[in-house]
């Protein structure tokens, strides 16, 4: 198996970099079409789904949370107060900066580390590997994919290559 660092920080960094590029393409698209990119912040795929802002917030939360938990560090708490497109881009940059503080030695070897989470008010414990591959990454991928889908559904000219760079 690749190192825990590679499949956590490496994967999160790559995909958040892609997300930032998608947001920048959306901003350029808005300028070309003569609308304010901030209208995209509250767009959603369906009325009962949460908006783009939530997707970006949760993608960054799962990335920073996984890195912090696997390394044994305190997870930073960031307010979910992004209201503009610049705020969303800033949130992704902040997450990338945070991920850049980790080194392989901080996370490698955490496969069997006990990670305790809460679900419905109850504690449950997973190994580091099970947490990363079965919880953190799944949630991360859901939110970055949904963010991509919201942008694409709103006409932003992005495609598979923008998601898988």
Helices and strands as residue ranges (DSSP letters): H 4-5, I 6-10, H 11-33, G 37-42, H 52-71, H 85-99, H 104-107, E 114-119, E 122-127, H 128-131, I 132-136, H 137-153, H 160-163
